[in-house]
């Protein structure tokens, strides 16, 4: 079976049309990647937020990045049901819980208990970096799902 990629048309080429903002967003993304957090954990977080937000480009990118970094595809397949799946560490579960809470902020505020569970797994600096990383991927998701500014490759 060969994979057929249907071209998804670009709706709004936001990067080309507002390059000064695109440049700033890319700088923010680079800063959010320069963390003490494990690359694999960040890809799980980015993938899960992207799934929730319905950003096809980001789901594709971050699942490929995760498998390219050595993560088991089985874990990625189980991300939507991570609470029931036995494939994730306590640290990853805390990060995924925080990711879902922040990504679904319009449904309910992020609870103190969610922050406490994350704080039990991460240092103060790591927790701050995780919050920033989740914030950045959510911004990319909003951009990608709305404007569809990038083609799938």
ROSE-4610 file (N, C-alpha, C; in Angstrom, 1 decimal, always signed):
// ROSE-4610
residu = [X/X/X/X/X/X/X/X/X/X/X/X/X/X/X/X/X/X/X/X/X/X/X/X/X/X/X/X/X/X/X/X/X/X/X/X/X/X/X/X/X/X/X/X/X/X/X/X/X/X/X/X/X/X/X/X/X/X/X/X/X/X/X/X/X/X/X/X/X/X/X/X/X/X/X/X/X/X/X/X/X/X/X/X/X/X/X/X/X/X/X/X/X/X/X/X/X/X/X/X/X/X/X/X/X/X/X/X/X/X/X/X/X/X/X/X/X/X/X/X/X/X/X/X/X/X/X/X/X/X/X/X/X/X/X/X/X/X/X/X/X/X/X/X/X/X/X/X/X/X/X/X/X/X/X/X/X/X/X/X/X/X/X/X/X/X/X/X/X/X/X/X/X/X/X/X/X/X/X/X/X/X/X/X/X/X/X/X/X/X/X/X/X/X/X/X/X/X/X/X/X/X/X/X/X/X/X/X/X/X/X/X/X/X/X/X/X/X/X/X/X/X/X/X/X/X/X/X/X/X/X/X/X/X/X/X/X/X/X/X/X/X/X/X/X/X/X/X/X/X/X/X/X/X/X/X/X/X/X/X/X/X/X/X/X/X/X/X/X/X/X/X/X/X/X/X/X/X/X/X/X/X/X/X/X/X/X/X/X/X/X/X/X/X/X/X/X/X/X/X/X/X/X/X/X/X/X/X/X/X/X/X/X/X/X/X/X/X/X/X/X/X/X/X/X/X/X/X/X/X/X/X/X/X/X/X/X/X/X/X/X/X/X/X/X/X/X/X/X/X/X/X/X/X/X/X/X/X/X/X/X/X/X/X/X/X/X/X/X/X/X/X/X/X/X/X/X/X/X/X/X/X/X/X/X/X/X/X/X/X/X/X/X/X/X/X/X/X/X/X/X/X/X/X/X/X/X/X/X/X/X/X/X/X/X/X/X/X/X/X/X/X/X/X/X/X/X/X/X/X/X/X/X/X/X/X/X/X/X/X/X/X/X/X/X/X/X/X/X/X/X/X/X/X/X/X/X/X/X]
num = [1/1/1/2/2/2/3/3/3/4/4/4/5/5/5/6/6/6/7/7/7/8/8/8/9/9/9/10/10/10/11/11/11/12/12/12/13/13/13/14/14/14/15/15/15/16/16/16/17/17/17/18/18/18/19/19/19/20/20/20/21/21/21/22/22/22/23/23/23/24/24/24/25/25/25/26/26/26/27/27/27/28/28/28/29/29/29/30/30/30/31/31/31/32/32/32/33/33/33/34/34/34/35/35/35/36/36/36/37/37/37/38/38/38/39/39/39/40/40/40/41/41/41/42/42/42/43/43/43/44/44/44/45/45/45/46/46/46/47/47/47/48/48/48/49/49/49/50/50/50/51/51/51/52/52/52/53/53/53/54/54/54/55/55/55/56/56/56/57/57/57/58/58/58/59/59/59/60/60/60/61/61/61/62/62/62/63/63/63/64/64/64/65/65/65/66/66/66/67/67/67/68/68/68/69/69/69/70/70/70/71/71/71/72/72/72/73/73/73/74/74/74/75/75/75/76/76/76/77/77/77/78/78/78/79/79/79/80/80/80/81/81/81/82/82/82/83/83/83/84/84/84/85/85/85/86/86/86/87/87/87/88/88/88/89/89/89/90/90/90/91/91/91/92/92/92/93/93/93/94/94/94/95/95/95/96/96/96/97/97/97/98/98/98/99/99/99/100/100/100/101/101/101/102/102/102/103/103/103/104/104/104/105/105/105/106/106/106/107/107/107/108/108/108/109/109/109/110/110/110/111/111/111/112/112/112/113/113/113/114/114/114/115/115/115/116/116/116/117/117/117/118/118/118/119/119/119/120/120/120/121/121/121/122/122/122/123/123/123/124/124/124/125/125/125/126/126/126/127/127/127/128/128/128/129/129/129/130/130/130/131/131/131/132/132/132/133/133/133/134/134/134/135/135/135/136/136/136/137/137/137/138/138/138/139/139/139/140/140/140/141/141/141/142/142/142/143/143/143/144/144/144/145/145/145/146/146/146/147/147/147/148/148/148/149/149/149/150/150/150/151/151/151/152/152/152/153/153/153]
x = [+0.8/+0.0/+0.9/+0.7/+1.5/+0.6/+1.3/+0.6/+0.3/-0.9/-1.3/-1.5/-0.8/-1.0/-1.8/-3.0/-3.8/-3.4/-3.2/-2.8/-3.9/-3.5/-4.4/-4.1/-5.0/-4.7/-4.4/-3.4/-3.2/-4.3/-4.8/-5.9/-5.4/-4.5/-3.9/-2.4/-1.5/-0.1/+0.4/+0.0/+0.3/+1.8/+2.6/+4.1/+4.6/+4.1/+4.5/+3.9/+2.7/+1.9/+2.2/+2.7/+3.1/+4.4/+5.5/+6.8/+7.4/+7.1/+7.6/+7.1/+5.8/+5.2/+5.7/+5.8/+6.3/+7.7/+8.5/+9.9/+9.9/+9.0/+8.9/+8.4/+7.4/+6.9/+7.9/+8.7/+9.8/+10.8/+11.1/+12.0/+11.5/+10.2/+9.6/+9.6/+9.3/+9.4/+10.8/+11.8/+13.2/+13.5/+13.1/+13.3/+12.6/+11.4/+10.6/+11.2/+12.0/+12.7/+14.0/+14.5/+15.8/+15.5/+15.1/+14.7/+15.5/+15.3/+15.9/+15.0/+13.9/+12.9/+13.4/+13.1/+13.4/+12.7/+13.4/+12.9/+11.6/+11.7/+10.6/+9.3/+9.5/+8.4/+7.7/+8.5/+8.0/+7.3/+7.7/+7.0/+5.7/+5.6/+4.3/+3.3/+3.8/+3.0/+2.5/+3.5/+3.1/+2.1/+2.3/+1.4/+0.0/-0.1/-1.4/-2.2/-1.5/-2.2/-2.7/-1.9/-2.2/-3.4/-3.5/-4.6/-5.9/-5.8/-7.0/-7.4/-6.5/-6.8/-7.1/-6.9/-7.2/-6.3/-5.1/-4.1/-3.4/-3.8/-3.3/-1.8/-1.3/+0.1/+0.9/+0.5/+1.3/+1.2/+0.1/+0.0/+1.0/+1.0/+1.9/+3.4/+3.7/+5.1/+5.6/+4.8/+5.3/+5.2/+4.3/+4.4/+5.6/+5.9/+7.1/+8.4/+8.4/+9.6/+9.7/+8.6/+8.7/+9.3/+8.8/+9.3/+10.7/+11.0/+12.4/+13.3/+12.8/+13.6/+13.7/+13.0/+13.1/+11.9/+10.9/+9.7/+9.0/+8.3/+7.6/+6.2/+5.9/+4.7/+3.5/+3.6/+2.5/+2.1/+3.1/+2.8/+2.0/+2.4/+1.7/+0.3/+0.1/-1.3/-2.1/-1.5/-2.3/-2.5/-1.9/-2.0/-3.4/-4.4/-5.7/-6.3/-5.7/-6.2/-5.1/-4.2/-3.0/-3.4/-4.5/-4.8/-5.0/-5.5/-5.7/-4.6/-3.7/-2.6/-1.4/-0.7/+0.4/+1.7/+1.8/+3.0/+3.7/+3.1/+3.7/+4.1/+5.2/+5.8/+4.9/+5.2/+4.5/+4.8/+6.0/+6.4/+5.6/+5.5/+4.8/+3.3/+2.8/+1.3/+1.0/+1.9/+1.7/+1.8/+2.7/+2.8/+1.6/+1.1/+0.0/-1.3/-1.4/-2.6/-2.6/-1.4/-1.3/-1.6/-1.0/-1.3/-2.8/-3.5/-4.9/-5.7/-5.3/-6.0/-5.7/-4.5/-4.2/-4.9/-4.9/-5.4/-6.9/-7.5/-9.0/-9.4/-8.7/-8.9/-10.3/-10.8/-12.2/-13.3/-12.9/-13.9/-13.9/-12.7/-12.5/-11.1/-11.0/-9.7/-8.7/-7.4/-6.4/-6.5/-6.7/-6.9/-5.6/-5.7/-4.5/-4.0/-4.9/-4.4/-3.6/-4.0/-3.2/-1.8/-1.8/-0.4/+0.4/-0.3/+0.5/+1.0/+0.3/+0.8/+1.9/+1.9/+3.0/+4.2/+4.0/+5.1/+5.8/+5.1/+5.7/+6.6/+6.5/+7.3/+8.4/+8.3/+9.2/+9.7/+11.0/+11.5/+10.7/+10.9/+10.2/+10.5/+11.8/+12.2/+11.6/+11.7/+11.1/+9.6/+8.9/+7.5/+7.2/+8.0/+7.8/+8.1/+9.1/+9.4/+8.3/+7.8/+6.7/+5.4/+5.1/+4.0/+4.2/+5.4/+5.7/+5.6/+6.1/+6.1/+4.6/+3.8/+2.4/+1.7/+2.0/+1.5/+1.9/+3.1/+3.6/+3.0/+2.9/+2.3/+0.8/+0.1/-1.3/-1.4/-0.4/-0.5/-0.2/+0.7/+1.0/-0.2/-0.9/-2.1/-3.2/-3.4/-4.5/-4.2/-2.9/-2.5/-2.6/-2.2/-2.2/-3.6/-4.4/-5.8/-6.7/-6.4/-7.2/-6.7/-5.4/-4.9/-4.4/-4.1/-3.4/-2.3/-1.3/-0.3/+0.8/+0.8/+1.9/+1.4/+2.1/+1.7/+2.2/+1.5/+2.1/+3.1/+4.2/+5.3/+5.4]
y = [-1.2/+0.0/+1.2/+2.1/+3.3/+4.5/+5.4/+6.5/+7.6/+8.0/+9.1/+10.3/+11.3/+12.6/+13.5/+13.8/+14.8/+16.2/+17.0/+18.4/+19.1/+19.8/+20.6/+22.0/+22.8/+24.1/+25.1/+25.9/+27.0/+28.0/+28.3/+29.2/+30.7/+30.9/+32.2/+32.1/+32.6/+32.5/+33.5/+33.3/+34.3/+34.6/+33.6/+33.9/+34.8/+34.6/+35.5/+36.9/+36.9/+38.2/+39.1/+38.4/+39.2/+38.6/+38.8/+38.2/+38.6/+39.8/+40.3/+39.5/+39.1/+38.3/+36.8/+36.4/+35.0/+34.9/+35.9/+35.8/+35.8/+36.6/+36.6/+35.3/+34.7/+33.4/+32.3/+32.3/+31.3/+31.5/+32.7/+33.0/+32.5/+32.7/+32.2/+30.6/+30.0/+28.6/+28.1/+28.7/+28.3/+28.4/+29.5/+29.6/+28.5/+28.2/+27.1/+25.7/+25.6/+24.3/+24.2/+25.3/+25.3/+25.2/+24.0/+23.7/+22.5/+22.3/+21.1/+19.9/+20.0/+18.9/+18.0/+16.7/+15.7/+16.0/+15.8/+16.0/+15.1/+13.9/+13.0/+13.4/+13.9/+14.3/+15.5/+16.4/+17.6/+17.2/+16.2/+15.8/+15.1/+14.4/+13.9/+15.0/+16.0/+17.2/+17.9/+18.1/+18.8/+18.1/+16.7/+15.9/+15.9/+15.8/+15.7/+17.0/+18.1/+19.4/+19.5/+19.1/+19.2/+18.3/+17.2/+16.3/+17.0/+17.5/+18.1/+19.3/+20.1/+21.3/+21.1/+19.8/+19.5/+20.1/+20.3/+20.8/+19.7/+19.4/+18.2/+18.4/+19.6/+19.8/+19.5/+20.0/+19.8/+18.4/+17.7/+16.3/+15.5/+15.7/+15.1/+15.4/+16.6/+17.0/+16.4/+16.5/+16.0/+14.5/+13.8/+12.4/+11.9/+12.5/+12.2/+12.5/+13.7/+14.0/+13.0/+12.6/+11.7/+10.3/+9.8/+8.5/+8.6/+9.8/+10.0/+10.1/+10.5/+10.6/+9.3/+8.3/+7.0/+6.5/+7.4/+7.0/+5.9/+5.0/+3.9/+4.4/+4.0/+4.5/+4.0/+2.9/+2.4/+3.4/+4.1/+5.2/+6.3/+6.7/+7.8/+7.4/+6.2/+5.7/+5.8/+5.6/+5.5/+6.9/+7.9/+9.3/+9.7/+9.5/+9.9/+9.2/+8.1/+7.3/+7.1/+8.1/+7.9/+7.6/+8.0/+7.7/+6.2/+5.5/+4.1/+3.2/+3.8/+3.1/+2.9/+1.8/+1.6/+2.0/+2.8/+3.1/+4.4/+5.1/+6.4/+6.4/+7.2/+7.4/+8.3/+8.4/+9.4/+10.8/+11.0/+12.4/+12.7/+11.8/+12.0/+12.2/+11.4/+11.6/+12.9/+13.4/+14.8/+15.8/+15.7/+16.6/+16.6/+15.4/+15.2/+15.8/+15.5/+16.1/+17.6/+18.2/+19.7/+20.2/+19.4/+19.8/+19.8/+18.8/+18.7/+19.8/+20.1/+21.1/+22.5/+22.8/+24.1/+24.2/+23.1/+23.1/+23.3/+22.8/+22.8/+23.9/+24.9/+26.0/+26.6/+26.6/+27.2/+26.4/+25.1/+24.2/+24.3/+24.6/+24.6/+25.2/+25.9/+26.4/+25.3/+25.6/+24.6/+24.5/+23.4/+23.2/+23.2/+23.6/+23.5/+22.1/+21.1/+19.7/+19.3/+19.8/+19.5/+20.1/+21.3/+22.0/+21.2/+20.8/+20.1/+18.8/+18.0/+16.8/+17.0/+18.1/+18.4/+18.9/+19.7/+20.2/+19.0/+17.9/+16.8/+16.0/+16.3/+15.6/+16.4/+17.7/+18.7/+19.7/+20.1/+21.2/+22.5/+23.5/+24.8/+25.3/+25.2/+25.7/+24.8/+23.5/+22.6/+22.8/+23.1/+23.3/+24.6/+25.6/+26.9/+26.6/+25.9/+25.6/+24.8/+23.8/+23.0/+23.9/+24.8/+25.7/+26.5/+27.1/+27.8/+27.0/+25.8/+24.9/+24.6/+24.3/+24.0/+25.3/+26.4/+27.7/+27.9/+27.6/+27.8/+26.9/+25.6/+24.7/+25.0/+25.4/+25.9/+27.0/+28.0/+29.1/+28.6/+27.7/+27.2/+26.4/+25.7/+24.9/+25.9/+27.0/+27.9/+28.5/+28.8/+29.3/+28.3/+27.1/+26.0/+25.6/+25.4/+24.9/+26.0/+27.2/+28.3/+28.7/+29.0/+29.5/+28.4/+27.3/+26.2/+26.8/+27.4/+28.1/+27.3/+26.0/+25.1/+23.9/+23.4/+22.2/+21.0/+19.9/+18.6/+18.1/+17.6/+17.1/+15.6]
z = [+0.0/+0.0/+0.0/-0.9/-1.0/-0.5/+0.2/+0.8/-0.3/-0.4/-1.4/-0.6/-0.8/-0.1/-1.0/-0.5/-1.2/-0.8/-1.8/-1.5/-0.8/+0.3/+1.0/+0.7/+0.1/-0.4/+0.8/+0.6/+1.6/+1.6/+2.7/+2.8/+2.8/+3.7/+3.9/+4.1/+3.3/+3.5/+4.5/+5.7/+6.8/+6.9/+6.7/+6.9/+5.8/+4.6/+3.5/+3.6/+4.1/+4.1/+5.4/+6.4/+7.6/+8.1/+7.4/+7.7/+9.0/+9.5/+10.7/+11.9/+11.8/+12.9/+12.7/+11.5/+11.3/+11.9/+11.7/+12.2/+13.7/+14.3/+15.8/+16.3/+15.6/+16.1/+16.0/+14.9/+14.8/+15.9/+16.2/+17.3/+18.7/+18.9/+20.1/+20.1/+19.0/+18.9/+19.2/+18.6/+18.9/+20.4/+21.0/+22.4/+23.2/+22.8/+23.5/+23.3/+22.3/+22.0/+22.8/+23.3/+24.0/+25.5/+25.9/+27.3/+27.8/+29.1/+29.8/+29.6/+29.0/+28.8/+27.7/+27.9/+26.9/+25.6/+24.5/+23.2/+23.0/+23.4/+23.2/+23.9/+25.1/+25.9/+25.2/+24.7/+24.0/+22.8/+22.1/+20.9/+21.2/+22.4/+22.8/+23.1/+23.8/+24.2/+22.9/+22.0/+20.7/+19.9/+19.9/+19.1/+19.8/+21.1/+21.8/+21.6/+21.8/+21.6/+20.2/+19.2/+17.8/+17.5/+18.1/+17.9/+18.4/+19.6/+20.2/+19.3/+18.9/+18.1/+16.6/+16.2/+14.8/+13.8/+14.1/+13.1/+12.4/+11.2/+10.5/+10.2/+9.9/+9.6/+10.9/+12.0/+13.2/+13.7/+13.6/+13.9/+13.1/+11.8/+10.9/+11.2/+11.4/+11.7/+13.0/+14.1/+15.4/+15.6/+14.9/+14.9/+14.1/+13.0/+12.3/+13.1/+13.7/+14.6/+15.7/+16.3/+17.4/+17.0/+15.9/+15.4/+14.9/+14.3/+13.8/+15.0/+16.2/+17.4/+18.1/+17.6/+18.2/+19.0/+19.1/+19.9/+19.1/+19.9/+19.4/+18.8/+17.6/+17.0/+17.8/+18.5/+19.3/+20.4/+21.0/+21.9/+21.3/+20.1/+19.4/+19.0/+18.6/+18.3/+19.6/+20.7/+22.0/+22.6/+22.1/+22.7/+23.0/+22.1/+22.5/+23.7/+24.0/+25.2/+26.2/+26.4/+27.2/+28.6/+29.1/+30.5/+30.8/+29.8/+29.9/+29.4/+28.6/+28.0/+29.0/+29.0/+29.9/+29.4/+28.4/+27.7/+28.1/+29.1/+29.4/+30.9/+31.1/+32.4/+33.2/+34.5/+35.4/+34.9/+34.5/+34.0/+32.8/+31.8/+30.6/+30.9/+31.8/+32.1/+32.7/+33.5/+34.1/+33.0/+32.1/+31.0/+30.1/+29.8/+28.9/+29.6/+30.9/+31.6/+31.6/+31.8/+31.7/+30.3/+29.3/+27.9/+27.6/+28.0/+27.7/+28.5/+29.7/+30.5/+29.8/+29.4/+28.8/+27.4/+26.7/+25.3/+25.4/+26.4/+26.5/+27.6/+27.6/+28.6/+28.5/+27.3/+27.2/+27.9/+28.2/+28.8/+30.3/+30.9/+32.3/+32.6/+33.7/+34.1/+34.4/+34.3/+34.7/+36.3/+36.8/+38.2/+39.0/+40.2/+41.1/+41.2/+41.2/+41.3/+40.1/+38.9/+37.7/+37.8/+38.2/+38.4/+39.4/+40.5/+41.6/+41.1/+40.3/+39.7/+38.8/+38.0/+37.1/+37.9/+39.0/+39.8/+40.5/+40.8/+41.4/+40.5/+39.2/+38.2/+37.6/+37.7/+37.0/+38.0/+37.8/+38.6/+38.3/+39.1/+38.8/+37.4/+37.0/+35.7/+34.6/+34.8/+33.8/+33.6/+34.7/+34.7/+33.9/+34.1/+33.4/+31.9/+31.6/+30.2/+29.5/+30.3/+29.8/+29.5/+30.4/+30.2/+28.9/+28.8/+27.6/+26.3/+26.4/+25.2/+24.8/+25.8/+25.5/+24.9/+25.4/+24.9/+23.4/+23.1/+21.8/+20.8/+21.1/+20.2/+20.0/+21.0/+20.8/+19.9/+20.0/+19.0/+17.6/+17.4/+16.1/+15.6/+16.5/+16.1/+15.6/+16.3/+16.0/+14.6/+14.3/+13.1/+12.0/+12.2/+11.2/+10.9/+11.9/+11.6/+11.0/+11.2/+10.7/+9.3/+9.1/+7.8/+6.9/+7.5/+6.7/+5.8/+6.5/+5.7/+5.1/+5.5/+5.0/+4.4/+3.3/+2.7/+3.5/+3.4/+3.9/+3.0/+3.5/+2.7/+2.8]
